[in-house]
């Protein structure tokens, strides 16, 4: 019983850390794109993937009823 709670807490912590990393990655790519005059198609793809990953992780946290903030 206690192991399940510990495991759940570890999973929640990892998910929250993943959300933070995904948000930083998305923000960094968005900032770079603002200053880039000749963005390639690959760069647009990278920012789209980073944004999708971030929102997927947020949705996962909401489904698990984890408070991220």
PQR file with spaces between the fields and no chain letter, atoms N, CA, C, O and H, PARSE charges and radii, in Angstrom:
ATOM       1  N    UNK     1       0.813   -1.183    0.000 -0.4000 1.5000
ATOM       2  CA   UNK     1       0.000    0.000    0.000 -0.0000 2.0000
ATOM       3  C    UNK     1       0.862    1.254    0.000  0.5500 1.7000
ATOM       4  O    UNK     1       0.621    2.175   -0.781 -0.5500 1.4000
ATOM       5  N    UNK     2       1.857    1.295    0.864 -0.4000 1.5000
ATOM       6  CA   UNK     2       2.715    2.467    0.933 -0.0000 2.0000
ATOM       7  C    UNK     2       3.588    2.578   -0.304  0.5500 1.7000
ATOM       8  O    UNK     2       3.902    3.680   -0.754 -0.5500 1.4000
ATOM       9  H    UNK     2       2.053    0.547    1.498  0.4000 1.0000
ATOM      10  N    UNK     3       3.978    1.442   -0.849 -0.4000 1.5000
ATOM      11  CA   UNK     3       4.791    1.463   -2.066 -0.0000 2.0000
ATOM      12  C    UNK     3       4.013    2.062   -3.232  0.5500 1.7000
ATOM      13  O    UNK     3       4.593    2.758   -4.066 -0.5500 1.4000
ATOM      14  H    UNK     3       3.723    0.547   -0.484  0.4000 1.0000
ATOM      15  N    UNK     4       2.717    1.805   -3.302 -0.4000 1.5000
ATOM      16  CA   UNK     4       1.891    2.367   -4.368 -0.0000 2.0000
ATOM      17  C    UNK     4       1.840    3.888   -4.265  0.5500 1.7000
ATOM      18  O    UNK     4       1.915    4.599   -5.266 -0.5500 1.4000
ATOM      19  H    UNK     4       2.245    1.241   -2.625  0.4000 1.0000
ATOM      20  N    UNK     5       1.710    4.366   -3.031 -0.4000 1.5000
ATOM      21  CA   UNK     5       1.660    5.819   -2.840 -0.0000 2.0000
ATOM      22  C    UNK     5       2.985    6.456   -3.221  0.5500 1.7000
ATOM      23  O    UNK     5       3.011    7.508   -3.859 -0.5500 1.4000
ATOM      24  H    UNK     5       1.649    3.788   -2.217  0.4000 1.0000
ATOM      25  N    UNK     6       4.077    5.828   -2.835 -0.4000 1.5000
ATOM      26  CA   UNK     6       5.395    6.353   -3.184 -0.0000 2.0000
ATOM      27  C    UNK     6       5.602    6.339   -4.694  0.5500 1.7000
ATOM      28  O    UNK     6       6.117    7.293   -5.279 -0.5500 1.4000
ATOM      29  H    UNK     6       4.056    4.974   -2.316  0.4000 1.0000
ATOM      30  N    UNK     7       5.190    5.236   -5.307 -0.4000 1.5000
ATOM      31  CA   UNK     7       5.340    5.120   -6.754 -0.0000 2.0000
ATOM      32  C    UNK     7       4.496    6.187   -7.451  0.5500 1.7000
ATOM      33  O    UNK     7       4.952    6.808   -8.411 -0.5500 1.4000
ATOM      34  H    UNK     7       4.772    4.461   -4.832  0.4000 1.0000
ATOM      35  N    UNK     8       3.290    6.399   -6.980 -0.4000 1.5000
ATOM      36  CA   UNK     8       2.409    7.415   -7.574 -0.0000 2.0000
ATOM      37  C    UNK     8       3.029    8.810   -7.417  0.5500 1.7000
ATOM      38  O    UNK     8       2.995    9.611   -8.352 -0.5500 1.4000
ATOM      39  H    UNK     8       2.920    5.895   -6.200  0.4000 1.0000
ATOM      40  N    UNK     9       3.587    9.098   -6.254 -0.4000 1.5000
ATOM      41  CA   UNK     9       4.212   10.400   -6.020 -0.0000 2.0000
ATOM      42  C    UNK     9       5.410   10.591   -6.955  0.5500 1.7000
ATOM      43  O    UNK     9       5.606   11.675   -7.506 -0.5500 1.4000
ATOM      44  H    UNK     9       3.614    8.448   -5.494  0.4000 1.0000
ATOM      45  N    UNK    10       6.207    9.534   -7.130 -0.4000 1.5000
ATOM      46  CA   UNK    10       7.356    9.625   -8.044 -0.0000 2.0000
ATOM      47  C    UNK    10       6.893    9.879   -9.471  0.5500 1.7000
ATOM      48  O    UNK    10       7.484   10.692  -10.181 -0.5500 1.4000
ATOM      49  H    UNK    10       6.048    8.654   -6.683  0.4000 1.0000
ATOM      50  N    UNK    11       5.842    9.188   -9.895 -0.4000 1.5000
ATOM      51  CA   UNK    11       5.313    9.375  -11.239 -0.0000 2.0000
ATOM      52  C    UNK    11       4.772   10.785  -11.421  0.5500 1.7000
ATOM      53  O    UNK    11       4.977   11.408  -12.462 -0.5500 1.4000
ATOM      54  H    UNK    11       5.362    8.527   -9.318  0.4000 1.0000
ATOM      55  N    UNK    12       4.074   11.289  -10.391 -0.4000 1.5000
ATOM      56  CA   UNK    12       3.559   12.652  -10.462 -0.0000 2.0000
ATOM      57  C    UNK    12       4.698   13.657  -10.575  0.5500 1.7000
ATOM      58  O    UNK    12       4.628   14.604  -11.358 -0.5500 1.4000
ATOM      59  H    UNK    12       3.908   10.783   -9.545  0.4000 1.0000
ATOM      60  N    UNK    13       5.738   13.443   -9.793 -0.4000 1.5000
ATOM      61  CA   UNK    13       6.888   14.347   -9.825 -0.0000 2.0000
ATOM      62  C    UNK    13       7.555   14.325  -11.194  0.5500 1.7000
ATOM      63  O    UNK    13       7.912   15.375  -11.730 -0.5500 1.4000
ATOM      64  H    UNK    13       5.795   12.674   -9.157  0.4000 1.0000
ATOM      65  N    UNK    14       7.727   13.124  -11.765 -0.4000 1.5000
ATOM      66  CA   UNK    14       8.333   13.016  -13.097 -0.0000 2.0000
ATOM      67  C    UNK    14       7.484   13.708  -14.148  0.5500 1.7000
ATOM      68  O    UNK    14       8.012   14.371  -15.041 -0.5500 1.4000
ATOM      69  H    UNK    14       7.437   12.272  -11.329  0.4000 1.0000
ATOM      70  N    UNK    15       6.159   13.555  -14.046 -0.4000 1.5000
ATOM      71  CA   UNK    15       5.262   14.187  -15.003 -0.0000 2.0000
ATOM      72  C    UNK    15       5.362   15.706  -14.899  0.5500 1.7000
ATOM      73  O    UNK    15       5.418   16.393  -15.919 -0.5500 1.4000
ATOM      74  H    UNK    15       5.730   13.016  -13.321  0.4000 1.0000
ATOM      75  N    UNK    16       5.383   16.228  -13.692 -0.4000 1.5000
ATOM      76  CA   UNK    16       5.495   17.675  -13.502 -0.0000 2.0000
ATOM      77  C    UNK    16       6.829   18.187  -14.041  0.5500 1.7000
ATOM      78  O    UNK    16       6.877   19.245  -14.667 -0.5500 1.4000
ATOM      79  H    UNK    16       5.338   15.670  -12.863  0.4000 1.0000
ATOM      80  N    UNK    17       7.904   17.450  -13.804 -0.4000 1.5000
ATOM      81  CA   UNK    17       9.211   17.844  -14.341 -0.0000 2.0000
ATOM      82  C    UNK    17       9.213   17.797  -15.866  0.5500 1.7000
ATOM      83  O    UNK    17       9.803   18.663  -16.512 -0.5500 1.4000
ATOM      84  H    UNK    17       7.865   16.590  -13.294  0.4000 1.0000
ATOM      85  N    UNK    18       8.561   16.800  -16.439 -0.4000 1.5000
ATOM      86  CA   UNK    18       8.468   16.698  -17.901 -0.0000 2.0000
ATOM      87  C    UNK    18       7.684   17.871  -18.482  0.5500 1.7000
ATOM      88  O    UNK    18       8.029   18.398  -19.540 -0.5500 1.4000
ATOM      89  H    UNK    18       8.081   16.097  -15.914  0.4000 1.0000
ATOM      90  N    UNK    19       6.641   18.268  -17.789 -0.4000 1.5000
ATOM      91  CA   UNK    19       5.849   19.411  -18.242 -0.0000 2.0000
ATOM      92  C    UNK    19       6.713   20.673  -18.232  0.5500 1.7000
ATOM      93  O    UNK    19       6.666   21.470  -19.168 -0.5500 1.4000
ATOM      94  H    UNK    19       6.360   17.840  -16.930  0.4000 1.0000
ATOM      95  N    UNK    20       7.487   20.846  -17.189 -0.4000 1.5000
ATOM      96  CA   UNK    20       8.373   22.005  -17.113 -0.0000 2.0000
ATOM      97  C    UNK    20       9.401   22.027  -18.233  0.5500 1.7000
ATOM      98  O    UNK    20       9.643   23.069  -18.844 -0.5500 1.4000
ATOM      99  H    UNK    20       7.526   20.198  -16.428  0.4000 1.0000
ATOM     100  N    UNK    21      10.004   20.873  -18.500 -0.4000 1.5000
ATOM     101  CA   UNK    21      10.992   20.786  -19.575 -0.0000 2.0000
ATOM     102  C    UNK    21      10.346   21.072  -20.934  0.5500 1.7000
ATOM     103  O    UNK    21      10.914   21.783  -21.763 -0.5500 1.4000
ATOM     104  H    UNK    21       9.807   20.027  -18.004  0.4000 1.0000
ATOM     105  N    UNK    22       9.155   20.510  -21.151 -0.4000 1.5000
ATOM     106  CA   UNK    22       8.472   20.707  -22.426 -0.0000 2.0000
ATOM     107  C    UNK    22       8.109   22.186  -22.610  0.5500 1.7000
ATOM     108  O    UNK    22       8.215   22.720  -23.714 -0.5500 1.4000
ATOM     109  H    UNK    22       8.694   19.932  -20.478  0.4000 1.0000
ATOM     110  N    UNK    23       7.687   22.835  -21.543 -0.4000 1.5000
ATOM     111  CA   UNK    23       7.340   24.248  -21.633 -0.0000 2.0000
ATOM     112  C    UNK    23       8.577   25.094  -21.936  0.5500 1.7000
ATOM     113  O    UNK    23       8.520   26.003  -22.764 -0.5500 1.4000
ATOM     114  H    UNK    23       7.601   22.401  -20.646  0.4000 1.0000
ATOM     115  N    UNK    24       9.684   24.802  -21.274 -0.4000 1.5000
ATOM     116  CA   UNK    24      10.919   25.548  -21.545 -0.0000 2.0000
ATOM     117  C    UNK    24      11.379   25.352  -22.982  0.5500 1.7000
ATOM     118  O    UNK    24      11.811   26.300  -23.638 -0.5500 1.4000
ATOM     119  H    UNK    24       9.731   24.064  -20.601  0.4000 1.0000
ATOM     120  N    UNK    25      11.284   24.113  -23.470 -0.4000 1.5000
ATOM     121  CA   UNK    25      11.688   23.824  -24.848 -0.0000 2.0000
ATOM     122  C    UNK    25      10.820   24.594  -25.838  0.5500 1.7000
ATOM     123  O    UNK    25      11.334   25.213  -26.769 -0.5500 1.4000
ATOM     124  H    UNK    25      10.934   23.343  -22.937  0.4000 1.0000
ATOM     125  N    UNK    26       9.514   24.558  -25.638 -0.4000 1.5000
ATOM     126  CA   UNK    26       8.581   25.254  -26.522 -0.0000 2.0000
ATOM     127  C    UNK    26       8.838   26.759  -26.477  0.5500 1.7000
ATOM     128  O    UNK    26       8.872   27.414  -27.519 -0.5500 1.4000
ATOM     129  H    UNK    26       9.096   24.056  -24.881  0.4000 1.0000
ATOM     130  N    UNK    27       9.019   27.311  -25.277 -0.4000 1.5000
ATOM     131  CA   UNK    27       9.271   28.746  -25.135 -0.0000 2.0000
ATOM     132  C    UNK    27      10.572   29.158  -25.814  0.5500 1.7000
ATOM     133  O    UNK    27      10.632   30.192  -26.479 -0.5500 1.4000
ATOM     134  H    UNK    27       8.992   26.780  -24.430  0.4000 1.0000
ATOM     135  N    UNK    28      11.597   28.357  -25.646 -0.4000 1.5000
ATOM     136  CA   UNK    28      12.889   28.657  -26.248 -0.0000 2.0000
ATOM     137  C    UNK    28      12.795   28.634  -27.775  0.5500 1.7000
ATOM     138  O    UNK    28      13.321   29.524  -28.443 -0.5500 1.4000
ATOM     139  H    UNK    28      11.549   27.517  -25.106  0.4000 1.0000
ATOM     140  N    UNK    29      12.133   27.631  -28.319 -0.4000 1.5000
ATOM     141  CA   UNK    29      11.980   27.560  -29.773 -0.0000 2.0000
ATOM     142  C    UNK    29      11.154   28.732  -30.295  0.5500 1.7000
ATOM     143  O    UNK    29      11.463   29.291  -31.347 -0.5500 1.4000
ATOM     144  H    UNK    29      11.705   26.908  -27.776  0.4000 1.0000
ATOM     145  N    UNK    30      10.107   29.103  -29.564 -0.4000 1.5000
ATOM     146  CA   UNK    30       9.272   30.233  -29.979 -0.0000 2.0000
ATOM     147  C    UNK    30      10.079   31.530  -29.955  0.5500 1.7000
ATOM     148  O    UNK    30       9.949   32.364  -30.851 -0.5500 1.4000
ATOM     149  H    UNK    30       9.856   28.648  -28.709  0.4000 1.0000
ATOM     150  N    UNK    31      10.907   31.694  -28.933 -0.4000 1.5000
ATOM     151  CA   UNK    31      11.736   32.892  -28.835 -0.0000 2.0000
ATOM     152  C    UNK    31      12.733   32.956  -29.993  0.5500 1.7000
ATOM     153  O    UNK    31      12.944   34.014  -30.585 -0.5500 1.4000
ATOM     154  H    UNK    31      11.013   31.017  -28.205  0.4000 1.0000
ATOM     155  N    UNK    32      13.337   31.820  -30.304 -0.4000 1.5000
ATOM     156  CA   UNK    32      14.286   31.785  -31.420 -0.0000 2.0000
ATOM     157  C    UNK    32      13.609   32.071  -32.755  0.5500 1.7000
ATOM     158  O    UNK    32      14.185   32.726  -33.624 -0.5500 1.4000
ATOM     159  H    UNK    32      13.165   30.960  -29.823  0.4000 1.0000
ATOM     160  N    UNK    33      12.388   31.578  -32.911 -0.4000 1.5000
ATOM     161  CA   UNK    33      11.656   31.799  -34.158 -0.0000 2.0000
ATOM     162  C    UNK    33      11.306   33.278  -34.335  0.5500 1.7000
ATOM     163  O    UNK    33      11.239   33.763  -35.465 -0.5500 1.4000
ATOM     164  H    UNK    33      11.920   31.046  -32.205  0.4000 1.0000
ATOM     165  N    UNK    34      11.084   33.993  -33.244 -0.4000 1.5000
ATOM     166  CA   UNK    34      10.770   35.418  -33.342 -0.0000 2.0000
ATOM     167  C    UNK    34      11.945   36.202  -33.919  0.5500 1.7000
ATOM     168  O    UNK    34      11.745   37.190  -34.625 -0.5500 1.4000
ATOM     169  H    UNK    34      11.138   33.599  -32.326  0.4000 1.0000
ATOM     170  N    UNK    35      13.153   35.771  -33.627 -0.4000 1.5000
ATOM     171  CA   UNK    35      14.340   36.487  -34.059 -0.0000 2.0000
ATOM     172  C    UNK    35      14.940   35.942  -35.352  0.5500 1.7000
ATOM     173  O    UNK    35      15.935   36.467  -35.852 -0.5500 1.4000
ATOM     174  H    UNK    35      13.316   34.968  -33.053  0.4000 1.0000
ATOM     175  N    UNK    36      14.338   34.904  -35.882 -0.4000 1.5000
ATOM     176  CA   UNK    36      14.858   34.261  -37.079 -0.0000 2.0000
ATOM     177  C    UNK    36      14.080   34.766  -38.298  0.5500 1.7000
ATOM     178  O    UNK    36      12.863   34.600  -38.371 -0.5500 1.4000
ATOM     179  H    UNK    36      13.529   34.479  -35.476  0.4000 1.0000
ATOM     180  N    UNK    37      14.779   35.375  -39.245 -0.4000 1.5000
ATOM     181  CA   UNK    37      14.116   35.920  -40.430 -0.0000 2.0000
ATOM     182  C    UNK    37      13.838   34.854  -41.479  0.5500 1.7000
ATOM     183  O    UNK    37      12.857   34.940  -42.217 -0.5500 1.4000
ATOM     184  H    UNK    37      15.768   35.509  -39.186  0.4000 1.0000
ATOM     185  N    UNK    38      14.697   33.859  -41.543 -0.4000 1.5000
ATOM     186  CA   UNK    38      14.569   32.836  -42.582 -0.0000 2.0000
ATOM     187  C    UNK    38      14.406   31.469  -41.927  0.5500 1.7000
ATOM     188  O    UNK    38      15.303   30.627  -41.980 -0.5500 1.4000
ATOM     189  H    UNK    38      15.495   33.789  -40.944  0.4000 1.0000
ATOM     190  N    UNK    39      13.262   31.269  -41.320 -0.4000 1.5000
ATOM     191  CA   UNK    39      13.001   29.996  -40.643 -0.0000 2.0000
ATOM     192  C    UNK    39      12.718   28.912  -41.678  0.5500 1.7000
ATOM     193  O    UNK    39      12.008   29.129  -42.659 -0.5500 1.4000
ATOM     194  H    UNK    39      12.533   31.953  -41.277  0.4000 1.0000
ATOM     195  N    UNK    40      13.286   27.755  -41.432 -0.4000 1.5000
ATOM     196  CA   UNK    40      13.084   26.641  -42.359 -0.0000 2.0000
ATOM     197  C    UNK    40      11.828   25.867  -41.965  0.5500 1.7000
ATOM     198  O    UNK    40      11.248   26.068  -40.899 -0.5500 1.4000
ATOM     199  H    UNK    40      13.864   27.578  -40.635  0.4000 1.0000
ATOM     200  N    UNK    41      11.445   24.996  -42.852 -0.4000 1.5000
ATOM     201  CA   UNK    41      10.274   24.160  -42.598 -0.0000 2.0000
ATOM     202  C    UNK    41      10.524   23.226  -41.406  0.5500 1.7000
ATOM     203  O    UNK    41       9.609   22.924  -40.640 -0.5500 1.4000
ATOM     204  H    UNK    41      11.916   24.832  -43.718  0.4000 1.0000
ATOM     205  N    UNK    42      11.761   22.780  -41.264 -0.4000 1.5000
ATOM     206  CA   UNK    42      12.119   21.902  -40.144 -0.0000 2.0000
ATOM     207  C    UNK    42      11.961   22.627  -38.807  0.5500 1.7000
ATOM     208  O    UNK    42      11.521   22.030  -37.825 -0.5500 1.4000
ATOM     209  H    UNK    42      12.504   23.025  -41.887  0.4000 1.0000
ATOM     210  N    UNK    43      12.311   23.877  -38.769 -0.4000 1.5000
ATOM     211  CA   UNK    43      12.156   24.650  -37.531 -0.0000 2.0000
ATOM     212  C    UNK    43      10.684   24.812  -37.167  0.5500 1.7000
ATOM     213  O    UNK    43      10.327   24.744  -35.990 -0.5500 1.4000
ATOM     214  H    UNK    43      12.669   24.362  -39.567  0.4000 1.0000
ATOM     215  N    UNK    44       9.834   25.024  -38.156 -0.4000 1.5000
ATOM     216  CA   UNK    44       8.399   25.096  -37.895 -0.0000 2.0000
ATOM     217  C    UNK    44       7.873   23.774  -37.357  0.5500 1.7000
ATOM     218  O    UNK    44       7.028   23.746  -36.462 -0.5500 1.4000
ATOM     219  H    UNK    44      10.123   25.079  -39.112  0.4000 1.0000
ATOM     220  N    UNK    45       8.383   22.679  -37.912 -0.4000 1.5000
ATOM     221  CA   UNK    45       7.987   21.358  -37.433 -0.0000 2.0000
ATOM     222  C    UNK    45       8.410   21.144  -35.984  0.5500 1.7000
ATOM     223  O    UNK    45       7.644   20.606  -35.184 -0.5500 1.4000
ATOM     224  H    UNK    45       9.070   22.701  -38.639  0.4000 1.0000
ATOM     225  N    UNK    46       9.623   21.564  -35.646 -0.4000 1.5000
ATOM     226  CA   UNK    46      10.124   21.390  -34.283 -0.0000 2.0000
ATOM     227  C    UNK    46       9.272   22.137  -33.269  0.5500 1.7000
ATOM     228  O    UNK    46       8.966   21.607  -32.200 -0.5500 1.4000
ATOM     229  H    UNK    46      10.245   22.001  -36.295  0.4000 1.0000
ATOM     230  N    UNK    47       8.889   23.365  -33.600 -0.4000 1.5000
ATOM     231  CA   UNK    47       8.077   24.133  -32.655 -0.0000 2.0000
ATOM     232  C    UNK    47       6.675   23.538  -32.536  0.5500 1.7000
ATOM     233  O    UNK    47       6.085   23.560  -31.456 -0.5500 1.4000
ATOM     234  H    UNK    47       9.138   23.795  -34.468  0.4000 1.0000
ATOM     235  N    UNK    48       6.145   23.014  -33.623 -0.4000 1.5000
ATOM     236  CA   UNK    48       4.828   22.385  -33.583 -0.0000 2.0000
ATOM     237  C    UNK    48       4.857   21.122  -32.724  0.5500 1.7000
ATOM     238  O    UNK    48       3.928   20.872  -31.955 -0.5500 1.4000
ATOM     239  H    UNK    48       6.624   22.996  -34.500  0.4000 1.0000
ATOM     240  N    UNK    49       5.907   20.337  -32.852 -0.4000 1.5000
ATOM     241  CA   UNK    49       6.044   19.120  -32.046 -0.0000 2.0000
ATOM     242  C    UNK    49       6.219   19.470  -30.571  0.5500 1.7000
ATOM     243  O    UNK    49       5.631   18.823  -29.704 -0.5500 1.4000
ATOM     244  H    UNK    49       6.661   20.541  -33.476  0.4000 1.0000
ATOM     245  N    UNK    50       7.021   20.485  -30.286 -0.4000 1.5000
ATOM     246  CA   UNK    50       7.243   20.894  -28.898 -0.0000 2.0000
ATOM     247  C    UNK    50       5.944   21.380  -28.260  0.5500 1.7000
ATOM     248  O    UNK    50       5.664   21.065  -27.103 -0.5500 1.4000
ATOM     249  H    UNK    50       7.498   21.010  -30.990  0.4000 1.0000
ATOM     250  N    UNK    51       5.164   22.132  -28.999 -0.4000 1.5000
ATOM     251  CA   UNK    51       3.884   22.631  -28.490 -0.0000 2.0000
ATOM     252  C    UNK    51       2.916   21.480  -28.244  0.5500 1.7000
ATOM     253  O    UNK    51       2.247   21.438  -27.212 -0.5500 1.4000
ATOM     254  H    UNK    51       5.391   22.388  -29.938  0.4000 1.0000
ATOM     255  N    UNK    52       2.842   20.552  -29.184 -0.4000 1.5000
ATOM     256  CA   UNK    52       1.949   19.403  -29.040 -0.0000 2.0000
ATOM     257  C    UNK    52       2.348   18.543  -27.839  0.5500 1.7000
ATOM     258  O    UNK    52       1.488   18.062  -27.101 -0.5500 1.4000
ATOM     259  H    UNK    52       3.385   20.587  -30.023  0.4000 1.0000
ATOM     260  N    UNK    53       3.640   18.354  -27.650 -0.4000 1.5000
ATOM     261  CA   UNK    53       4.130   17.565  -26.516 -0.0000 2.0000
ATOM     262  C    UNK    53       3.745   18.224  -25.197  0.5500 1.7000
ATOM     263  O    UNK    53       3.298   17.552  -24.268 -0.5500 1.4000
ATOM     264  H    UNK    53       4.339   18.744  -28.250  0.4000 1.0000
ATOM     265  N    UNK    54       3.920   19.543  -25.118 -0.4000 1.5000
ATOM     266  CA   UNK    54       3.582   20.279  -23.904 -0.0000 2.0000
ATOM     267  C    UNK    54       2.092   20.136  -23.574  0.5500 1.7000
ATOM     268  O    UNK    54       1.731   19.837  -22.436 -0.5500 1.4000
ATOM     269  H    UNK    54       4.283   20.089  -25.872  0.4000 1.0000
ATOM     270  N    UNK    55       1.237   20.349  -24.563 -0.4000 1.5000
ATOM     271  CA   UNK    55      -0.198   20.252  -24.305 -0.0000 2.0000
ATOM     272  C    UNK    55      -0.649   18.819  -24.025  0.5500 1.7000
ATOM     273  O    UNK    55      -1.602   18.608  -23.275 -0.5500 1.4000
ATOM     274  H    UNK    55       1.529   20.592  -25.488  0.4000 1.0000
ATOM     275  N    UNK    56       0.019   17.845  -24.614 -0.4000 1.5000
ATOM     276  CA   UNK    56      -0.292   16.450  -24.299 -0.0000 2.0000
ATOM     277  C    UNK    56       0.006   16.159  -22.830  0.5500 1.7000
ATOM     278  O    UNK    56      -0.796   15.530  -22.141 -0.5500 1.4000
ATOM     279  H    UNK    56       0.793   18.017  -25.223  0.4000 1.0000
ATOM     280  N    UNK    57       1.160   16.617  -22.357 -0.4000 1.5000
ATOM     281  CA   UNK    57       1.530   16.371  -20.959 -0.0000 2.0000
ATOM     282  C    UNK    57       0.582   17.093  -20.000  0.5500 1.7000
ATOM     283  O    UNK    57       0.251   16.563  -18.939 -0.5500 1.4000
ATOM     284  H    UNK    57       1.812   17.129  -22.916  0.4000 1.0000
ATOM     285  N    UNK    58       0.146   18.295  -20.368 -0.4000 1.5000
ATOM     286  CA   UNK    58      -0.833   18.999  -19.538 -0.0000 2.0000
ATOM     287  C    UNK    58      -2.153   18.237  -19.465  0.5500 1.7000
ATOM     288  O    UNK    58      -2.763   18.136  -18.401 -0.5500 1.4000
ATOM     289  H    UNK    58       0.415   18.725  -21.230  0.4000 1.0000
ATOM     290  N    UNK    59      -2.584   17.706  -20.598 -0.4000 1.5000
ATOM     291  CA   UNK    59      -3.822   16.932  -20.625 -0.0000 2.0000
ATOM     292  C    UNK    59      -3.689   15.669  -19.771  0.5500 1.7000
ATOM     293  O    UNK    59      -4.624   15.284  -19.068 -0.5500 1.4000
ATOM     294  H    UNK    59      -2.088   17.788  -21.462  0.4000 1.0000
ATOM     295  N    UNK    60      -2.537   15.040  -19.838 -0.4000 1.5000
ATOM     296  CA   UNK    60      -2.282   13.842  -19.038 -0.0000 2.0000
ATOM     297  C    UNK    60      -2.349   14.171  -17.545  0.5500 1.7000
ATOM     298  O    UNK    60      -2.913   13.410  -16.760 -0.5500 1.4000
ATOM     299  H    UNK    60      -1.778   15.353  -20.409  0.4000 1.0000
ATOM     300  N    UNK    61      -1.774   15.301  -17.165 -0.4000 1.5000
ATOM     301  CA   UNK    61      -1.822   15.716  -15.754 -0.0000 2.0000
ATOM     302  C    UNK    61      -3.255   16.002  -15.328  0.5500 1.7000
ATOM     303  O    UNK    61      -3.646   15.661  -14.212 -0.5500 1.4000
ATOM     304  H    UNK    61      -1.315   15.919  -17.803  0.4000 1.0000
ATOM     305  N    UNK    62      -4.032   16.615  -16.190 -0.4000 1.5000
ATOM     306  CA   UNK    62      -5.429   16.913  -15.857 -0.0000 2.0000
ATOM     307  C    UNK    62      -6.223   15.621  -15.675  0.5500 1.7000
ATOM     308  O    UNK    62      -7.034   15.512  -14.755 -0.5500 1.4000
ATOM     309  H    UNK    62      -3.714   16.892  -17.097  0.4000 1.0000
ATOM     310  N    UNK    63      -5.991   14.651  -16.543 -0.4000 1.5000
ATOM     311  CA   UNK    63      -6.701   13.372  -16.431 -0.0000 2.0000
ATOM     312  C    UNK    63      -6.334   12.633  -15.149  0.5500 1.7000
ATOM     313  O    UNK    63      -7.168   11.941  -14.565 -0.5500 1.4000
ATOM     314  H    UNK    63      -5.332   14.740  -17.291  0.4000 1.0000
ATOM     315  N    UNK    64      -5.085   12.781  -14.714 -0.4000 1.5000
ATOM     316  CA   UNK    64      -4.648   12.132  -13.488 -0.0000 2.0000
ATOM     317  C    UNK    64      -4.942   12.979  -12.241  0.5500 1.7000
ATOM     318  O    UNK    64      -4.637   12.591  -11.113 -0.5500 1.4000
ATOM     319  H    UNK    64      -4.408   13.343  -15.188  0.4000 1.0000
ATOM     320  N    UNK    65      -5.547   14.148  -12.486 -0.4000 1.5000
ATOM     321  CA   UNK    65      -5.914   15.083  -11.409 -0.0000 2.0000
ATOM     322  C    UNK    65      -4.692   15.512  -10.601  0.5500 1.7000
ATOM     323  O    UNK    65      -4.687   15.479   -9.371 -0.5500 1.4000
ATOM     324  H    UNK    65      -5.795   14.463  -13.402  0.4000 1.0000
ATOM     325  N    UNK    66      -3.647   15.919  -11.345 -0.4000 1.5000
ATOM     326  CA   UNK    66      -2.416   16.403  -10.741 -0.0000 2.0000
ATOM     327  C    UNK    66      -2.368   17.911  -10.913  0.5500 1.7000
ATOM     328  O    UNK    66      -2.537   18.423  -12.019 -0.5500 1.4000
ATOM     329  H    UNK    66      -3.651   15.946  -12.344  0.4000 1.0000
ATOM     330  N    UNK    67      -2.139   18.617   -9.817 -0.4000 1.5000
ATOM     331  CA   UNK    67      -2.047   20.072   -9.879 -0.0000 2.0000
ATOM     332  C    UNK    67      -0.624   20.448  -10.271  0.5500 1.7000
ATOM     333  O    UNK    67       0.319   20.203   -9.518 -0.5500 1.4000
ATOM     334  H    UNK    67      -2.002   18.200   -8.919  0.4000 1.0000
ATOM     335  N    UNK    68      -0.470   21.040  -11.443 -0.4000 1.5000
ATOM     336  CA   UNK    68       0.850   21.358  -11.972 -0.0000 2.0000
ATOM     337  C    UNK    68       1.370   22.671  -11.401  0.5500 1.7000
ATOM     338  O    UNK    68       2.569   22.819  -11.166 -0.5500 1.4000
ATOM     339  H    UNK    68      -1.235   21.240  -12.055  0.4000 1.0000
ATOM     340  N    UNK    69       0.485   23.605  -11.182 -0.4000 1.5000
ATOM     341  CA   UNK    69       0.913   24.934  -10.717 -0.0000 2.0000
ATOM     342  C    UNK    69       1.129   24.973   -9.238  0.5500 1.7000
ATOM     343  O    UNK    69       1.490   26.017   -8.695 -0.5500 1.4000
ATOM     344  H    UNK    69      -0.489   23.484  -11.373  0.4000 1.0000
